Amino acid sequence: MNRYLLKATIVGALGGLLFGFDTAVIAGTTQQLTQVFHLTADTLGLTVFIGLVGTVVGAMCSGWLGQRIGGREALRIMAILYTISGVGCAFAWNWDSLMVARFIAGLGIGGSSVLGPVYIAELAPAKWRGRMVGLFQINIVVGILLAYLSNFIISTLQLGVNEWRVEFGVAILPSLIFLLMLYGIPRSSRWLVTTNRTNEALDVLKLMGSPNSEAELQEIIDSIHREKGAPQESVFKRMYAMPIFLAISIGLLNQLSGINAILYYSNFIFASAGFSKMSGGLQTVLIGLFNLLATFVGMSLIDKLGRKTLLLIGSVGMVIALSGVAGIFFTNSHQNLLVVMLVMYILFFAISQGSVIWVYIAEIFPNRVRSKGQSIGTSAHWISCAVITLFFPHVAQRSGGMPFAIFAGMMVLQFFLVLFVFPETKGVSLEQIQKKLGIV
């Protein structure tokens, strides 16, 4: 690994930090937004939901955008969207303007979740790819932790009715920094080959420290240049059925674990269990911290134990933890164990689904449709997230532990699906993965 490869990876992964921050910052604002805009449980769900509508749109469109103009240039557009949304949320003059700003934030989140992992995967050597793409996930959880910590610190400043504005506005500065840093990294060598810029692609491979850049370039050309106009190839072909199934499955199950419902409504969950605003805020920071620590563990294991093993371990742990949370709300007792169960849940999620999802989706599609394939898996992820987020406050308010029982059942399904269907991809080059999945 040389400094150019490291720099490109870090900058590409910074989109994940903004992704995580913008995803989680809403958790600290829900109570005040409810008061300021007189929201019900349903309209609160809609306030969070609108950002996810933008995320779905961003995820669905960004694959095409990345294929057309390249990941680096597309990420610059995402950085601009992050900046606009930060300003829009901070200075929203009514609920409608806040909804528009949150939709724009969603566009940036959805686009980054597709483009960042693809950009890194196309630069990374096979033996480091899991950890390098995993840096995107680490940045997501760092962003989540920073959002929780920022919200808690701001809540202690006694800013009154302007508290939620400051919480949203904090994202403006890192968005601008991300945009500037994107002007110091190269284009993806694989994307350059799809646009017939092989000389420039060779220069990038050499810059990234490839031990045999000419041979690697030829392997990329052989996999991409099978038919003229490959960048425009449709991903909806029979040969891609298995990668599409895997991408959609892992995207759906990631959200059916309940992760984003818990992240978005963590303060709401603790308040429902009887915790005060300040105490709930502290517990949320604790969850964010354990999320980060467990993600580092997951990243250290992903290229050793493999993607499949981590998913199996995580499924078992999440079933136990989610069943415990459901039991607390169904029986309305043992609330003191809620933090323990949620921390246990976040630990098992972070070492499994949290560490694996973006790596796995970025690996299973061939070069010529990778951005589009990533878009499919990510869109499935965000569509399910949007639906769950919209209805979670309403269902949780009426039934207590039912959402968590459903999430636990979905993790049982995940265990068996991964065990019998999901192939292992650790230590295999992107081109060899295509052959493993029967793609010609």
FITILUM-645210 format. One record per atom (N, C-alpha, C, O): x, z, y. Coordinates in steps of 0.2 Angstrom, whole numbers, plus 5000, padded with zeros to 4 digits. Example, Ala and Ser with C-alpha at 12.3 -4.5 7.8 and 13.67 -1.06 7.14 Angstrom:
residues 2
506650394972/506250394978/506650394984/507150424983/506450354989/506850364995/506450395000/506750405006/
***
This chain:
residues 440
500450004994/500050005000/500450005006/500950045007/500349955011/500749955017/500249975023/499649985022/500549985029/500250005035/499649955037/499149975040/499749895036/499249845038/498649845033/498049845036/498749855027/498149865022/497849925024/497249935024/498249985025/497950045026/497550045033/496950075033/497750015038/497450005044/496749975044/496249995046/496849915040/496249875039/495649915035/495049905037/495849945030/495449985026/495050045030/494450055030/495550075034/495250135038/494750105044/494250135045/494950055047/494450025052/493850005049/493250015052/493849965043/493249945040/492849995038/492249995038/493150055036/492750115034/492450155039/492050195038/492750145045/492450175051/491750165052/491350205055/491450105050/490750095051/490350145047/489750155048/490650165041/490350215037/490250285041/489750315040/490750295045/490650365049/490050355054/489750405054/490050305057/489450295062/488750285058/488250315060/488850255052/488250255047/488050325046/487450345046/488550365043/488350435042/488050475047/487550515047/488350465053/488150505059/487450485061/487050535062/487350425062/486650395064/486150415059/485550425061/486350415052/485850435047/485650505048/485050525047/486150555049/485950625048/485850655055/485550715055/485950625061/485850655067/485150675068/484950725072/484650635065/483950645066/483750715063/483250735066/484150735059/483950805056/483850855061/483450905060/484350855065/484350915070/483850905076/483750945080/483550845076/483050825082/482350835080/481950835084/482250835074/481550835071/481050885074/480450865076/481250945075/480851005077/480750985085/480150995087/481250975089/481150965096/480750895097/480350895102/480850845094/480450785094/479750795093/479350765096/479650835088/478950855086/478550885092/477950875094/478950935096/478650965101/478550925108/478050925111/479150885109/479150845115/478650785115/478250775120/478550755109/478150695108/477450715105/477050675103/477350785103/476750805100/476650765093/476150735092/477150765089/477150735083/476750775077/476850835077/476450735073/476150765067/476650755061/477150725062/476450775055/476950765049/476950695048/477550665046/476450655049/476450585048/476850545053/477250505052/476750565060/477050525065/477850545065/478250505067/477950605063/478650625062/479050585057/479550555057/478650575051/478950525046/478950455048/479450425047/478550435053/478550365056/479150365060/479550315061/479350415064/479950415068/480550405065/481050375067/480650435059/481250425055/481150365051/481650325050/480550345049/480450285045/480650215049/480950175046/480550215056/480650155060/481450135060/481650085060/481850195060/482550175059/482750145053/483150105052/482350165047/482550135041/482250065040/482450025036/481750045044/481449975044/482049935047/482149885044/482349955052/482949925055/483449915050/483849865050/483549965046/484149975041/483949915036/484449885034/483349915034/483149865029/483349795031/483649755028/483049785038/483149715041/483949705041/484149645040/484349745044/485049745044/485349725038/485849685038/485149765033/485449755026/485349685023/485749645020/484649665024/484449595022/484849535025/484949485022/484949545032/485249485036/485949485036/486249435037/486249545035/487049545036/487449515031/487949495032/487149505024/487449475019/487549395021/488149375021/487049365024/487049295026/487549295032/487949245033/487549345037/487949345043/488649355041/489049315044/488849395036/489549405034/489749345031/490349325032/489349315027/489549245023/489749195028/490149155027/489349195034/489349135039/489949145044/490349105045/490049205046/490549215052/491149265049/491649275053/491049295043/491549335041/491449405042/491049425047/491649455038/491549525039/491749555045/491449595048/492349535047/492649565053/492249555059/492049605063/492049495060/491649475066/490949505066/490649525071/490649505059/489949535059/489949615060/489549635063/490549645058/490649715059/490649735067/490449785069/490949685071/490949695078/490249695081/490049735085/489749655078/489049645080/488749715079/488349745083/488949745073/488649805071/488849865076/488449905078/489549865078/489749915083/489349905089/489249955092/489249845091/488849835098/488149865097/487849905101/487849855091/487149885090/487149965090/486749995092/487749995087/487750065087/487850085094/487450135096/488150055098/488250075105/487650075109/487450115113/487250015108/486650005112/486150065109/485750085113/486150075103/485650125100/485750195103/485350235104/486450215103/486650275106/486350285113/486150335115/486450235117/486250235124/485450245124/485150275128/485150195120/484450195120/484150265118/483650285121/484350295113/484050355111/484250415116/483750455117/484750415119/484950465124/484550465130/484350515133/484350405132/483950395138/483250365137/482950345142/483050375131/482350355130/481850395134/481850455135/481350355137/480950385142/480250405139/479850435142/480150375133/479450395129/479650385122/480150355120/479050395118/479150385111/479250315109/479650305104/478950275112/479050195110/479750175111/479950135107/480050195117/480750175118/481250205113/481750175111/481050265111/481450305106/481450265100/481950255096/480850235098/480750205092/481150135092/481350115087/481150105097/481550045098/482250055097/482550015093/482550105100/483250125100/483350145092/483950125090/482950185089/483050195082/483050135078/483450135073/482650085079/482650025075/483349995076/483549965071/483549985082/484249955083/484749995079/485249965077/484750065079/485250105076/485150085068/485650075065/484550075066/484450055059/484849985057/485149975052/484749935062/485049875061/485849885060/486149855055/486149925064/486849935063/487049975057/487549955053/486650025055/486750055048/486650015042/487150005038/486149975042/486049925037/486549875036/486849855031/486749845042/487349795042/487949825040/488349795036/488149885042/488749915040/488849935033/489349925030/488249955030/488249975023/488349915018/488549925013/488249855021/488349795017/489049765019/489449755014/489249765025/489849725027/490449765026/491049745024/490449835027/491049875027/491349875020/491949855019/490949895014/491249895008/491449825005/491949815002/491049775007/491349705005/491949685008/492449655005/492049705015/492649685018/493249725015/493749695014/493149785013/493749825010/493849795003/494449795001/493349784999/493349764992/493749694992/494149684987/493649654997/494049584997/494749594999/495149544998/494949645002/495649655004/496049694998/496649694998/495649744995/496049794991/496249764984/495949724981/496849784982/497149774975/496649804970/496349854972/496549774964/496149804959/496249874957/495749914957/496949894957/497049964955/496850014960/496850074958/496749994966/496650044972/495950034974/495650074979/495549984972/494949964975/494450014975/494050024980/494350054970/493850104969/493950154975/493550174978/494650184976/494750234981/494750204988/494450234992/494950134989/494850114995/494150094998/494050115003/493750064993/493050054995/492750124996/492250135000/492950174992/492750244992/492850274999/492450325001/493350255002/493450275009/492850265014/492750305018/492450215012/491850205016/491350255015/491050285020/491350275009/490850335007/491150405010/490750445012/491750415010/492050475013/491850475020/491750525023/491950415024/491750415031/491050425032/490850455037/490650405027/489850415028/489750495028/489450515032/490050525023/489950605023/490350635028/490050695030/490850615031/491150645037/490750635042/490650685046/490450575043/489950565048/489350615048/489050635053/489050625042/488550665041/488750735043/488350775046/489250755040/489550825042/489650835050/489350885053/489850785053/489950785060/489350785064/489250825069/488850755061/488150755064/487850825064/487550845069/487850855058/487650915057/487950975061/487651015065/488650965061/489051015065/488951005073/488851055077/488850935075/488750925082/488050955084/487950985089/487550945080/486850965081/486851045082/486551065086/487251075077/487251145077/487551175084/487351215087/488151145086/488551165092/488051155098/488051195102/487751095098/487351075104/486751125104/486551145110/486451145099/485951195099/486051265101/485651295104/486751275101/486951345104/487051345112/487151395115/487051285115/487151275122/486551285126/486651285132/485951295123/485351305127/485251255132/485151265138/485151195130/485051135134/484351125135/484151075139/483851165132/483151155133/482951085131/483051065125/482451055135/482150995133/482650935132/482450885129/483250945135/483750885134/484150885128/484650845127/484050935124/484550945118/484550885114/485050865112/483950865112/483950805107/484250745110/484550705107/484250735117/484550675120/485350685119/485650635118/485650745120/486350745119/486550735112/487050705111/486150765107/486250755100/486350675098/486750655095/485850645101/485850565100/486450535103/486750495101/486550555110/487050525114/487750535112/488250495114/487950585108/488650595105/488950535102/489550525102/488450485099/488750435095/489050375099/489350335097/488850375106/489150325110/489850315110/490050255109/490250365111/490950365111/491250335105/491650285105/491150365099/491450335093/491250255091/491550225088/490650245094/490450175093/490850125097/491050075094/491050145103/491450105107/492150105104/492550045104/492450155101/493050155098/493150115092/493550075091/492550115088/492550075082/492549995084/492949955081/492149975090/492149915092/492849885094/493149835092/493249925098/493949915100/494449905094/494849855094/494349945089/494849945084/494749885079/495149865076/494149855079/493949795075/494349735078/494349685074/494649745084/495049685086/495749685084/496149645086/495949735080/496649745077/496649735070/497249755067/496149705067/496249695059/496149625058/495849585061/496349595052/496349525050/495649515047/495249555045/495549445046/494949425042/495149435035/495649445033/494549435031/494649445023/494949375021/494749325022/495449385016/495749325013/495349285009/495349225009/494849315005/494349285001/493849245006/493649195004/493649275011/493149235015/493549175018/493249125019/494149185020/494549125023/494649065018/494549015020/494649085012/494649035007/494048995006/494048935005/493449035007/492849005007/492748955012/492248915012/493048965018/493048915024/493648865024/493748835029/493948865018/494548815017/495148825022/495548785023/495248895024/495848915028/496348945023/496449005024/496548905019/497048935013/497648965016/497949015014/497948925021/498648945024/498549015027/498949055027/497949025031/497849085034/497749145029/497949195030/497349125024/497249175018/497849195015/497949255014/498349145014/499049165011/499349215016/499649265014/499349205023/499649245027/499349315027/499749365028/498749325026/498349385026/498649425019/498749485020/498649385014/498849415007/499549445008/499749495006/500049405011/500649435012/500649495017/501049535016/500249485022/500249545027/499949605023/500249665025/499549595019/499249655015/499749685009/499549735006/500249645008/500749675004/500649644997/500849684992/500349594996/500249564989/500949554985/501349514988/501049574979/501649564976/501749494974/502349474973/501249454973/501349384971/500749344975/500249334972/500849334981/500349314986/500049244984/499449224984/500549194982/500349134980/499949124974/499449094973/500149174969/499749174962/499049204964/498549174961/499049254968/498349284970/497949234973/497349234972/498249194978/497849144982/497549094977/496949074978/497949074972/497749024967/497149054963/496649014962/497149114961/496649144957/495949144962/495449134959/496049164968/495449164972/495149094973/494549084973/495649044974/495348974975/495048954969/494448924969/495248974963/494948944957/494248974956/493848944953/494149044958/493549074957/493049054962/492449054961/493249034968/492849014974/492648944974/492148924976/493148894973/493148824974/492848784969/493148734968/492448814965/492148774959/491648724961/491648674958/491348734966/490848684969/490848684976/490948734980/490848624979/490848614986/490248644989/489748644987/490348684995/489848714999/489748784995/489148804996/490148814992/490048874988/489848934993/489448974991/490048934999/489848995003/489048995004/488749045006/488748935004/488048925005/487648934998/487048924998/487948944993/487648954986/487149004986/487249064989/486548994983/486049044982/486249094977/486549074972/486049154978/486249214974/485649214968/485749244963/485149184970/484549194965/484549134960/484149084959/485049144955/485149104949/485149144943/485349204943/485049104937/484949144931/485649174929/485649234927/486249144931/486849174929/486949244933/487449284931/486649254939/486749314942/486249364941/486149414944/485849354936/485249404934/485549474933/485249524935/486049484929/486349544927/486549584933/486449644935/487049554937/487249584944/486649604948/486749654951/486149564949/485649574953/485249644950/485049684954/485149644944/484849694941/485149764942/484949814944/485849754941/486249814942/486249844949/486249904950/486349794954/486349814961/485649844963/485649894967/485149814961/484449844963/484349914960/484149954963/484549914953/484449984950/484850034953/484550094954/485450024954/485850074957/485650094964/485750154967/485450044968/485150054975/484550094975/484450144979/484050074970/483450114970/483550184968/483350234971/483950194962/484050264960/484450304964/484350364964/484850274968/485250314973/484750354978/484850414979/484250324980/483750354984/483150394980/482950444983/483050374974/482550404970/482850474968/482550514965/483550484969/483850554968/483550604974/483650664973/483350574979/483050614985/483550624990/483450664995/484150594990/484750614994/484550605002/484650655006/484250555004/484150545011/483550585013/483550605019/483050595009/482450635011/482750705012/482550735017/483250735008/483550795009/483950795016/483950845020/484350745017/484850735022/484450735029/484550765034/483850695029/483550685035/483050745037/483050765043/482850775032/482350835033/482650905031/482250945029/483350905031/483650975029/483351025033/483151085030/483351025040/483051075044/482351085042/482151145042/481951035041/481251045039/481151075033/480751125032/481551065028/481551095021/481651175022/481351215019/482251185025/482351255026/481851295030/481651355029/481551265035/481051295039/480451305035/480051355035/480251255030/479751265025/479851325021/479351355018/480451345019/480651395015/480651465019/480851515016/480551465025/480551525029/481151535033/481251595036/481651495033/482251505037/482151485044/481751445046/482551525049/482451515056/482851455058/483251425054/482751425064/483051365066/483851375066/484151325063/484051425068/484851435068/485051445061/485651415060/484751485057/484951495050/484951425046/485351405043/484351385047/484351325044/484851275046/485151235042/485051275053/485551235055/486251255052/486651205050/486351315051/486951335048/487051315040/487551285038/486451325037/486451305030/486551225029/486851205024/486251185034/486351115034/487051095035/487351055031/487451135039/488151115040/488551135034/488951095032/488351185030/488651205024/488551155019/489051135015/487951125018/487851065014/488251005015/488550975011/488250995022/488750935024/489450945022/489750895020/489651005023/490351025021/490551015013/490950985011/490051045009/490151035002/490050955000/490350934995/489650925004/489550855002/490250815003/490450774999/490550835009/491250805010/491750825005/492150775002/491850885003/492350904998/492150874991/492650854988/491550874989/491450844983/491550764983/491750734978/491450734989/491650664989/492350654988/492550604985/492750694991/493450684989/493650694982/494050654979/493250734979/493350744971/493150684968/493550654963/492550654970/492350594967/492850534968/492950494963/493150534974/493550474975/494250484971/494550434969/494450544970/495050554966/494950534958/495350524955/494250534956/494150524949/493850454948/493850434942/493650424953/493250354952/493650304948/493450264944/494350304949/494750254946/495150284940/495550254936/494950354938/495250384932/494650394927/494750364921/494150424928/493550434924/493150374923/492850354918/493150334929/492750274929/492050284932/491850344933/491750234934/491050234938/490550264933/490150304935/490550234927/489950254923/489950324921/489450354921/490550354919/490650424917/490350474923/490050514922/490550454929/490350494935/489650494936/489350544937/489350434935/488550434936/488250474930/487750504932/488450474924/488150514919/488250584921/487750624920/488850614923/488950684924/488450704930/488150754930/488450654935/488050674941/487250674939/486950724942/487050634935/486350634933/486150704930/485650724932/486550724926/486350794922/486350844927/485850884928/486850854932/486950904937/486350904942/486050954944/486150844944/485550834949/484950854946/484450874949/484850834939/484150854936/484150934936/483550954938/484650964935/484651044934/484451064942/484051114942/484851044947/484751064953/484051054956/483751094959/483850994955/483250974958/482651004955/482151024958/482751024949/482151064945/482151134948/481651164949/482751154950/482751224953/482451224959/482051274961/482551174964/482251174970/481451164970/481151194973/481251124965/480551114964/480251184962/479651194964/480551214957/480351284955/480251334961/479751374961/480751334965/480651374971/480051364975/479751414977/479951304977/479351284981/478651294977/478151314980/478651274970/478051284966/477851354966/477251374966/478351404965/478251474964/478251514970/478051564971/478451474976/478551514982/478951574981/478751634984/479451574978/479851634977/480651614976/480751554975/481051664976/481751654975/482051604981/482451564979/481751614987/482051564992/482751574994/483051524996/483051634992/483751644993/484151594989/484751584990/483851574983/484251524979/484251454981/484551404978/483851434987/483751364989/484451334991/484551284989/484851374995/485451354997/485851334991/486251284991/485851384986/486351374980/486151304976/486551264974/485451294976/485251234972/485351174976/485551124973/485251174982/485451114986/486151104987/486351044987/486551154987/487351144987/487551114980/487951064980/487251134975/487351114968/487151044967/487550994965/486551024970/486350954970/486850914974/487050854971/487050934980/487450884984/488150874981/488450824981/488350924977/489050924974/488950864968/489450824968/488450874964/488450824959/488250754961/488450704959/487850744967/487650684970/488350654973/488450594971/488750694976/489350664980/489850644975/490150594976/489950674969/490450654964/490250594960/490650564957/489550574960/489350524956/489050464960/489350424962/488350474962/488050414965/488350404972/488450344974/488550454976/488850454982/489450414982/489650374987/489850424977/490550394977/490550324974/490950284975/490050314970/490050254966/489650194969/489850134968/489050204972/488650154974/488950094978/488850034975/489250114983/489550054987/490150014983/490249954984/490550054980/491050024976/490749974970/490949924970/490250004967/489949964961/489649904963/489749844961/489249904969/488849844971/489349794974/489249734973/489949814977/490449774980/490849734974/491149684975/490849764968/491249734963/490849684958/491149644956/490249694957/489849654952/489649584953/489449554949/489749564960/489549494962/490149454963/490749484965/490149394961/490749344962/490849334969/490449344974/491449314971/491649304978/491149264982/491049284988/490949204979/490549154983/489849184985/489549154990/489649234982/488949264984/489049344985/488549374985/489649364986/489749444986/489349474992/488949524991/489349444998/489049475003/488249475002/487949515004/488049414999/487349414998/487049454993/486549484993/487549464988/487349514982/487349584985/486949624983/487849604989/487849664992/487249674996/486949734996/487049624999/486449635004/485849644999/485349685001/485749614993/485149634989/485149704987/484649734987/485749724984/485749794982/485649844987/485349894987/485949834993/485849874999/485149875002/484949925004/484849815001/484149815004/483649854999/483249885002/483849854993/483449894988/483549964989/483050004989/484149984991/484250054993/483850074999/483550124999/483850035004/483550055010/482850045010/482450085014/482549995007/481849995006/481550055003/481050085005/481850074997/481650134994/481750194998/481350244998/482250205002/482450255007/481850255012/481650315014/481650205015/481150195020/480450225017/480150265021/480250205011/479650225008/479650305007/479150335009/480150325004/480250395003/480250435009/479850485009/480650415014/480650455020/479950455024/479850505027/479650405024/478950395027/478450445024/478150485028/478450455018/477950495014/478150565013/477750615011/478850585013/479150645011/478750705015/478550755012/478750705022/478450765025/477750775023/477550835022/477350725022/476650735021/476550755014/476250805013/476950735009/476850755002/477150825001/476850864998/477750835004/478050905004/477650955007/477551015005/477250945013/476850985016/476251005012/475951065012/475950955008/475350965004/475550994997/475151034994/476150974994/476250994987/476851034986/476951054980/477251054991/477851094990/478351064986/478751024989/478451074980/478951054976/478850994972/479350964969/478350954973/478150894969/478750844971/478950814966/478950824977/479450774978/480050794974/480350744971/480250854974/480950874970/480850864963/481350844959/480250874960/480150864953/480150794951/480450774946/479850744956/479950674955/480650654955/480850614951/481050674960/481750654960/482050674954/482550634951/481950734951/482250754945/482150714939/482550694935/481450684939/481250644933/481650574934/481850544929/481750554940/482150494941/482850494939/483150444937/483150554939/483850564937/483850564930/484350544927/483350584926/483350574919/483350504917/483650484913/482950464921/482950394919/483550364921/483850324917/483950384926/484550354928/485050364922/485450324921/485050424919/485550444914/485550394908/486050374906/484950384906/484850334900/484950264902/485250224898/484850244908/484950174910/485650164911/485950114909/486050214914/486750204915/487050204908/487550164906/486850244903/487150254897/487150194893/487550174889/486550154893/486450104889/486550034892/486549984888/486550024898/486549964902/487149954906/487449894906/487350004910/487849984915/488549974912/488750024908/488849924914/489549914911/490049954916/489949964921/490649964913/491150004917/491649944920/491749894917/491849964926/492149914930/492849934933/493249904936/493049994931/493650024933/494249984931/494249964925/494749974935/495349944934/495349864932/495849844929/494749834933/494649764932/494649724938/494349744943/494949664939/494949624945/494249604946/493849594941/494149584952/493449554954/493349494950/492749484948/493849454949/493749384945/493649404938/493249364935/493949454935/493849474928/493149504927/492849494921/492949534932/492249564931/491749514930/491249524927/491849454934/491349404933/491349374926/490749364923/491849374923/491849354916/491549404911/491249384906/491649474913/491349524909/490649524909/490249544904/490349504915/489649494916/489349434914/488749414914/489749384911/489549324909/489349274914/489049224913/489749274920/489649234925/490149174925/490749194924/489949114925/490449064925/490549024931/490948974932/
***
